[in-house]
Amino acid sequence: MRQNKCEQSSGQSGIVKRALIMLVALSVVPLAFGTPENEKNKDVACTRVYQHTFDEVFQAIQEKSERDGGFVTDKDKEKGTITEEIANGKETYYFHVEPLNNKPETLVTVVQKWRGYHAPFAKAYRSCDGLQQYYFRDLQKVLSTYR
């Protein structure tokens, strides 16, 4: 009888050891396949030219921010800068708006900054393609109401 208890005891400790090893492995594997070091905290900067005046674009950025539930934390019309904070607190957009010439053409540069961990599916929005599909498209919708 005593021999069986020892076998049973060592069998349970083997299961516990395996469970601990699996637990450690499962906690380390996501770190190994996470965001590469050179892409962490990488800021995305994209530009686009709009066929609108400086004032129209400057106002449209603020309206778009309100529509999306974000809020403007800083703006300086003389410098052409706007800072927008997204409601989730993990994204900040920095805008630089500048007129190009006498025609109503305005260059908009957007720098998107992320804080903290982001799910892999959010990577699409951390690129110029993501910004163009999302942010610039919506900004164009706001600008289209001005004409």
PAKE-259001 format. One line per 4 residues: their letters; for each residue x, y, z of N, C-alpha, C, O. Coordinates in steps of 0.05 Angstrom, whole numbers. Example, Ala and Ser with C-alpha at 12.3 -4.5 7.8 and 13.67 -1.06 7.14 Angstrom:
2
as) 264:-114:156:246:-90:156:264:-66:156:285:-66:169  257:-45:142:273:-21:143:258:1:157:268:23:161
//
This chain:
147
mrqn) 16:-24:0:0:0:0:17:25:0:12:44:-15  37:24:17:54:48:19:68:54:-8:71:77:-15  75:34:-22:88:38:-47:70:52:-67:79:69:-82  44:46:-67:25:58:-84:22:88:-78:19:105:-96
kceq) 23:95:-52:20:123:-45:44:139:-56:41:162:-65  68:128:-54:91:141:-64:90:145:-94:97:166:-105  80:124:-108:78:126:-137:57:148:-145:60:163:-163  35:147:-130:14:167:-135:24:195:-129:18:214:-144
ssgq) 39:198:-108:49:224:-101:69:235:-122:67:258:-130  87:217:-132:105:227:-152:91:232:-178:99:249:-194  70:218:-184:54:222:-208:40:249:-207:39:263:-227  30:257:-184:17:283:-181:37:306:-183:31:326:-195
sgiv) 60:302:-171:80:323:-173:90:326:-202:97:348:-210  91:304:-217:98:306:-245:78:322:-261:85:338:-279  52:318:-255:31:334:-268:33:363:-261:30:380:-278  39:368:-235:42:396:-226:65:409:-240:64:432:-249
kral) 88:394:-242:111:405:-256:105:411:-285:112:433:-295  92:393:-298:84:398:-326:66:421:-329:68:437:-348  47:424:-311:28:447:-312:43:473:-308:37:493:-322  62:474:-290:78:498:-285:94:505:-310:96:528:-318
imlv) 107:484:-322:122:489:-346:105:500:-368:112:519:-382  81:489:-372:63:498:-392:53:527:-386:51:543:-405  49:533:-361:40:560:-354:62:580:-360:56:601:-371  87:574:-354:109:592:-360:112:594:-390:116:616:-400
alsv) 110:572:-404:113:573:-434:91:590:-446:97:606:-464  67:587:-437:45:603:-448:47:632:-442:38:649:-457  60:639:-420:63:667:-413:86:680:-429:87:704:-432  106:663:-437:129:674:-451:125:674:-481:135:692:-495
vpla) 110:656:-493:106:654:-522:94:680:-533:104:689:-554  73:692:-522:63:716:-534:84:739:-534:84:755:-553  102:739:-515:123:760:-515:142:755:-538:152:774:-550  147:730:-544:166:724:-566:154:731:-593:169:739:-611
fgtp) 128:729:-596:115:735:-622:101:762:-622:86:767:-640  106:778:-602:93:804:-601:105:824:-621:118:816:-640  100:849:-617:110:870:-634:140:871:-634:152:871:-612  153:871:-657:182:873:-658:192:898:-644:177:918:-643
enek) 215:897:-632:226:920:-617:227:946:-633:222:967:-622  233:944:-658:236:968:-674:208:980:-682:207:1002:-692  187:965:-678:160:976:-684:145:985:-659:125:999:-662  155:979:-636:142:989:-611:145:1019:-610:167:1029:-616
nkdv) 125:1032:-603:125:1061:-599:134:1076:-625:144:1098:-623  131:1063:-647:138:1076:-673:115:1095:-681:92:1087:-682  122:1120:-686:102:1139:-693:98:1139:-723:117:1135:-739  73:1142:-731:67:1142:-760:61:1171:-768:45:1185:-755
actr) 75:1180:-789:70:1207:-800:62:1204:-829:76:1191:-845  40:1217:-836:30:1216:-863:21:1244:-872:14:1261:-855  22:1249:-898:14:1275:-908:-6:1272:-930:-8:1251:-943  -22:1293:-934:-41:1294:-955:-47:1323:-962:-48:1340:-945
vyqh) -52:1328:-988:-58:1355:-997:-89:1356:-1002:-100:1339:-1015  -101:1377:-992:-130:1382:-996:-134:1407:-1012:-119:1426:-1009  -154:1406:-1029:-161:1429:-1046:-180:1448:-1031:-201:1454:-1041  -172:1456:-1007:-188:1473:-990:-169:1494:-977:-145:1490:-977
tfde) -181:1515:-967:-165:1535:-954:-154:1526:-927:-164:1507:-915  -134:1540:-917:-123:1534:-891:-144:1534:-869:-146:1516:-853  -161:1555:-869:-182:1558:-849:-202:1535:-849:-210:1525:-828  -209:1527:-874:-228:1505:-876:-217:1479:-865:-230:1465:-850
vfqa) -192:1473:-872:-180:1448:-862:-175:1449:-832:-180:1429:-818  -166:1472:-822:-161:1475:-793:-187:1470:-778:-187:1456:-757  -209:1481:-787:-235:1478:-775:-246:1449:-778:-257:1438:-759  -241:1437:-801:-251:1410:-806:-238:1389:-788:-251:1370:-779
iqek) -212:1393:-782:-198:1374:-764:-211:1375:-737:-215:1354:-724  -218:1399:-727:-231:1401:-701:-259:1389:-701:-267:1375:-682  -274:1393:-723:-301:1381:-725:-299:1351:-726:-315:1337:-713  -280:1340:-741:-277:1312:-743:-271:1299:-716:-281:1278:-709
serd) -254:1313:-701:-247:1303:-675:-272:1301:-657:-275:1281:-643  -288:1321:-657:-313:1321:-641:-332:1299:-650:-344:1286:-633  -334:1295:-676:-352:1274:-687:-343:1246:-678:-360:1229:-674  -318:1242:-676:-307:1216:-669:-305:1211:-639:-297:1189:-631
ggfv) -313:1230:-623:-312:1227:-595:-285:1234:-582:-280:1229:-559  -267:1244:-598:-241:1253:-588:-243:1282:-578:-265:1294:-579  -221:1293:-569:-222:1321:-561:-196:1335:-567:-175:1322:-565  -197:1360:-574:-174:1376:-581:-161:1385:-555:-175:1399:-539
tdkd) -136:1378:-550:-123:1386:-525:-106:1411:-529:-100:1425:-509  -98:1417:-554:-82:1440:-559:-85:1448:-588:-87:1431:-605  -85:1474:-593:-86:1484:-620:-73:1511:-621:-75:1527:-602  -60:1516:-643:-47:1542:-648:-50:1548:-678:-36:1537:-694
kekg) -68:1567:-684:-74:1572:-712:-51:1586:-726:-46:1582:-749  -35:1602:-711:-12:1616:-723:9:1596:-732:20:1599:-754  14:1575:-716:33:1554:-724:21:1533:-741:35:1517:-754  -6:1531:-741:-20:1511:-757:-19:1483:-744:-18:1463:-758
tite) -19:1482:-717:-17:1457:-703:-42:1451:-686:-54:1469:-674  -49:1426:-686:-72:1416:-670:-64:1390:-657:-51:1373:-671  -71:1386:-632:-66:1361:-619:-93:1349:-611:-109:1363:-598  -98:1324:-619:-123:1311:-613:-118:1286:-596:-100:1270:-603
eian) -133:1283:-575:-131:1260:-558:-156:1243:-562:-178:1253:-562  -152:1217:-567:-175:1199:-571:-185:1190:-544:-170:1188:-524  -211:1185:-542:-224:1179:-517:-212:1156:-502:-213:1155:-477  -201:1136:-516:-190:1112:-502:-163:1119:-488:-154:1102:-472
gket) -152:1142:-494:-128:1151:-480:-102:1138:-490:-80:1143:-480  -104:1121:-511:-80:1107:-521:-70:1119:-547:-49:1112:-557  -86:1137:-559:-78:1149:-584:-77:1179:-582:-95:1191:-570  -57:1191:-594:-56:1220:-597:-48:1227:-625:-31:1214:-637
yyfh) -62:1246:-637:-56:1255:-664:-45:1283:-663:-57:1301:-650  -23:1288:-677:-12:1314:-679:-14:1323:-708:-5:1309:-726  -27:1346:-712:-32:1356:-739:-15:1381:-744:-12:1398:-727  -4:1382:-768:9:1407:-777:-5:1414:-803:-4:1399:-823
vepl) -17:1437:-804:-32:1447:-827:-17:1471:-839:-11:1490:-824  -12:1470:-865:2:1493:-877:-8:1498:-905:-12:1479:-921  -13:1523:-912:-21:1530:-939:2:1526:-959:25:1531:-952  -4:1516:-983:18:1511:-1002:23:1535:-1021:46:1541:-1026
nnkp) 2:1548:-1030:6:1570:-1048:-19:1588:-1049:-35:1586:-1030  -22:1604:-1069:-44:1622:-1070:-71:1608:-1076:-92:1618:-1068  -69:1585:-1089:-93:1569:-1093:-103:1558:-1066:-88:1557:-1047  -128:1550:-1065:-136:1537:-1040:-126:1508:-1038:-141:1489:-1041
etlv) -100:1506:-1033:-88:1480:-1028:-74:1481:-1001:-60:1499:-994  -79:1459:-985:-69:1458:-958:-56:1431:-954:-68:1410:-960  -32:1431:-943:-18:1406:-936:-24:1399:-907:-20:1416:-889  -33:1375:-902:-38:1365:-875:-19:1343:-869:-17:1323:-884
tvvq) -4:1345:-847:13:1324:-837:2:1314:-811:-3:1330:-793  -2:1288:-809:-13:1276:-785:9:1257:-773:20:1240:-788  14:1260:-748:32:1242:-733:15:1228:-713:3:1241:-696  14:1202:-715:-2:1186:-696:16:1173:-676:35:1159:-683
kwrg) 11:1178:-650:27:1166:-628:9:1147:-612:-14:1153:-606  21:1124:-606:7:1104:-590:21:1101:-564:46:1103:-562  6:1095:-543:17:1090:-517:8:1062:-507:-16:1055:-512  25:1047:-495:18:1021:-483:17:999:-504:25:1003:-527
yhap) 6:976:-495:4:952:-512:-20:955:-531:-41:966:-523  -17:945:-555:-39:946:-574:-41:918:-587:-21:905:-592  -66:910:-591:-71:884:-603:-60:884:-632:-58:905:-645  -52:860:-641:-41:859:-668:-59:870:-690:-49:881:-710
faka) -86:867:-687:-104:878:-707:-103:908:-709:-110:919:-730  -93:921:-689:-91:951:-690:-67:960:-707:-65:984:-713  -50:941:-715:-27:948:-732:-36:962:-758:-22:979:-768  -59:954:-768:-69:966:-793:-73:996:-790:-70:1011:-809
yrsc) -80:1005:-766:-84:1033:-762:-58:1048:-754:-58:1072:-752  -36:1033:-750:-11:1045:-744:6:1048:-769:31:1046:-768  -7:1052:-792:8:1055:-817:-5:1078:-833:-28:1086:-827  8:1087:-853:-3:1108:-870:-28:1098:-885:-47:1113:-889
dglq) -28:1072:-892:-51:1061:-905:-76:1062:-887:-98:1069:-895  -71:1055:-862:-93:1056:-842:-103:1084:-838:-127:1089:-837  -84:1103:-836:-92:1131:-832:-107:1142:-856:-127:1156:-853  -98:1134:-880:-112:1144:-904:-140:1132:-907:-158:1146:-915
qyyf) -142:1107:-900:-169:1094:-902:-188:1105:-880:-212:1107:-885  -177:1112:-858:-194:1120:-836:-195:1151:-832:-216:1163:-837  -173:1162:-825:-173:1190:-817:-176:1209:-840:-194:1227:-839  -160:1206:-860:-162:1225:-883:-189:1222:-898:-199:1242:-907
rdlq) -200:1198:-899:-226:1195:-912:-247:1210:-896:-264:1224:-908  -247:1208:-870:-267:1221:-854:-263:1252:-854:-282:1267:-853  -238:1260:-855:-233:1289:-857:-243:1300:-884:-254:1322:-885  -240:1285:-905:-251:1293:-931:-281:1295:-931:-293:1312:-943
kvls) -294:1277:-916:-324:1278:-913:-332:1305:-900:-351:1317:-909  -318:1313:-879:-324:1338:-866:-319:1362:-885:-335:1380:-887  -297:1361:-899:-290:1382:-918:-310:1384:-941:-316:1406:-952  -322:1362:-949:-341:1362:-971:-367:1377:-964:-381:1386:-981
tyr) -372:1380:-938:-396:1396:-930:-391:1426:-932:-410:1441:-930  -366:1434:-936:-360:1463:-937:-365:1475:-965:-365:1499:-968  -368:1458:-985:-372:1469:-1012:-399:1462:-1024:-405:1470:-1046
//
